[in-house]
Amino acid sequence: MHKTASCIFCSIIQGHAPGVFVYTDNEFIALMDKYPVNYGHTLLVPKIHYRDLLSMPIDQIGRMYCMAANLAKAIVMSVKADGFNLGQNNGRAANQIVPHVHVHIIPRYNYDSPNGNWPSRKVASLADLGSIAQSITKSIAEPLSSGYLQ
């Protein structure tokens, strides 16, 4: 597994930094964003360190987005969202804060932007994130056993 010592996602994957996990397999982890836009904001991260989408093998990009769609279904169901955004930033100019490719899955609610502006990020407690993660994990447990997530 390629890793970068200064990368927070690599540190979380290796168990050196805390993370609240929703899902893990051989290629990816899904964890709660500790600065969520909305309740249930989840990050999908490849276990191999790639700086951005352009440095990832095309077949792994396809698997990542299939996984993102499947996770989005579980997240929307578990937090009773009205919709969701998928976000993926590449490079500092595009507001990529952590230089390790990742996809944001952000639940959206009819009430969360009455003036049309993007909702503000919050700081979430580990207890709150753990509770949300449990709910999401339960929502994907059934689909995993039926082949929903491959």
C-alpha positions as CSV (number, residue, x, y, z in Angstrom):
1,M,0.0,0.0,0.0
2,H,1.4,3.4,-1.0
3,K,1.2,5.9,1.8
4,T,2.4,9.4,2.6
5,A,3.6,10.1,6.2
6,S,2.0,13.6,6.3
7,C,-1.4,12.5,4.8
8,I,-4.2,12.5,7.4
9,F,-6.2,9.9,5.4
10,C,-3.1,7.6,5.2
11,S,-2.7,8.0,9.0
12,I,-6.4,7.1,9.6
13,I,-6.1,4.1,7.2
14,Q,-3.0,2.8,9.1
15,G,-4.7,3.3,12.5
16,H,-2.4,6.1,13.6
17,A,-5.1,8.8,13.7
18,P,-8.8,8.4,14.7
19,G,-11.5,8.0,12.3
20,V,-15.2,7.0,12.5
21,F,-15.6,4.2,10.0
22,V,-18.8,3.4,8.1
23,Y,-17.4,0.8,5.7
24,T,-14.1,-0.8,4.7
25,D,-12.9,-3.3,2.2
26,N,-9.6,-4.2,0.4
27,E,-9.6,-1.0,-1.7
28,F,-11.6,1.7,0.1
29,I,-12.7,3.1,3.5
30,A,-15.8,5.2,4.1
31,L,-15.7,7.4,7.2
32,M,-17.6,10.3,8.7
33,D,-16.4,13.8,7.9
34,K,-15.5,15.4,11.2
35,Y,-16.5,18.8,9.8
36,P,-19.8,17.8,8.2
37,V,-21.9,20.0,6.0
38,N,-25.0,18.0,7.0
39,Y,-25.8,15.1,9.3
40,G,-24.4,11.9,7.6
41,H,-21.6,13.6,5.5
42,T,-19.4,10.7,4.6
43,L,-16.0,10.5,2.8
44,L,-15.1,7.6,0.5
45,V,-11.3,7.2,0.4
46,P,-9.1,4.7,-1.5
47,K,-6.6,2.9,0.7
48,I,-3.8,3.5,-1.8
49,H,-2.6,7.1,-1.7
50,Y,-3.4,9.0,-4.9
51,R,-2.9,12.7,-4.8
52,D,-5.9,13.4,-7.1
53,L,-8.3,11.8,-9.5
54,L,-5.9,12.1,-12.5
55,S,-3.3,10.0,-10.7
56,M,-5.7,7.0,-10.1
57,P,-6.0,4.1,-12.4
58,I,-9.2,4.4,-14.5
59,D,-10.6,1.1,-13.4
60,Q,-10.3,2.1,-9.7
61,I,-12.0,5.4,-10.4
62,G,-15.0,3.4,-11.8
63,R,-15.1,1.2,-8.7
64,M,-14.8,4.2,-6.4
65,Y,-17.9,5.9,-8.1
66,C,-19.9,2.7,-8.0
67,M,-19.1,2.4,-4.3
68,A,-20.0,6.1,-3.8
69,A,-23.5,5.5,-5.4
70,N,-24.1,2.4,-3.3
71,L,-23.0,4.2,-0.1
72,A,-25.2,7.2,-1.0
73,K,-28.2,5.0,-1.1
74,A,-27.5,3.7,2.4
75,I,-26.7,7.2,3.7
76,V,-29.9,8.8,2.3
77,M,-32.0,5.9,3.7
78,S,-30.4,6.0,7.1
79,V,-30.5,9.8,7.7
80,K,-33.8,10.3,5.8
81,A,-32.3,12.9,3.4
82,D,-34.3,14.4,0.6
83,G,-31.3,14.2,-1.8
84,F,-27.5,14.2,-1.8
85,N,-24.4,15.8,-3.4
86,L,-21.3,13.9,-4.5
87,G,-18.3,16.2,-4.4
88,Q,-14.7,15.5,-5.5
89,N,-12.1,18.3,-5.6
90,N,-8.7,18.1,-7.4
91,G,-5.9,20.5,-6.6
92,R,-5.7,23.5,-4.3
93,A,-7.4,25.8,-6.9
94,A,-10.5,23.4,-6.7
95,N,-10.5,23.6,-2.9
96,Q,-8.9,20.1,-2.4
97,I,-7.8,20.5,1.3
98,V,-6.4,16.9,1.8
99,P,-4.1,15.9,-1.1
100,H,-5.4,12.3,-1.1
101,V,-8.3,11.6,-3.5
102,H,-11.7,11.3,-1.8
103,V,-15.4,11.7,-2.6
104,H,-17.7,13.6,-0.3
105,I,-21.2,12.1,0.0
106,I,-23.3,14.9,1.5
107,P,-27.0,14.3,2.4
108,R,-29.2,17.2,1.6
109,Y,-32.5,18.3,3.0
110,N,-35.2,20.5,1.6
111,Y,-34.7,22.9,4.5
112,D,-30.9,23.1,4.5
113,S,-30.4,26.1,2.1
114,P,-33.5,28.3,2.1
115,N,-31.5,31.2,0.6
116,G,-29.8,29.0,-2.0
117,N,-26.4,29.1,-0.2
118,W,-24.4,26.0,0.6
119,P,-24.9,25.0,4.2
120,S,-22.0,25.9,6.6
121,R,-19.7,23.1,8.0
122,K,-20.0,22.3,11.6
123,V,-17.6,20.5,14.1
124,A,-19.1,17.2,15.1
125,S,-18.3,15.2,18.2
126,L,-16.9,11.7,18.0
127,A,-20.0,10.5,19.9
128,D,-22.4,12.1,17.3
129,L,-20.3,10.8,14.4
130,G,-20.3,7.3,15.9
131,S,-24.0,7.3,16.3
132,I,-24.6,8.3,12.7
133,A,-21.9,5.8,11.4
134,Q,-23.7,3.0,13.2
135,S,-27.0,3.9,11.5
136,I,-25.3,4.0,8.1
137,T,-23.4,0.8,8.7
138,K,-26.7,-1.0,9.6
139,S,-28.2,0.3,6.4
140,I,-25.4,-1.2,4.3
141,A,-25.2,-4.5,6.2
142,E,-28.3,-5.8,4.5
143,P,-27.2,-4.8,1.0
144,L,-23.7,-6.2,1.5
145,S,-25.1,-9.7,2.4
146,S,-27.3,-9.6,-0.7
147,G,-24.6,-8.5,-3.1
148,Y,-25.6,-4.9,-3.2
149,L,-22.1,-3.7,-2.6
150,Q,-19.4,-5.7,-4.3
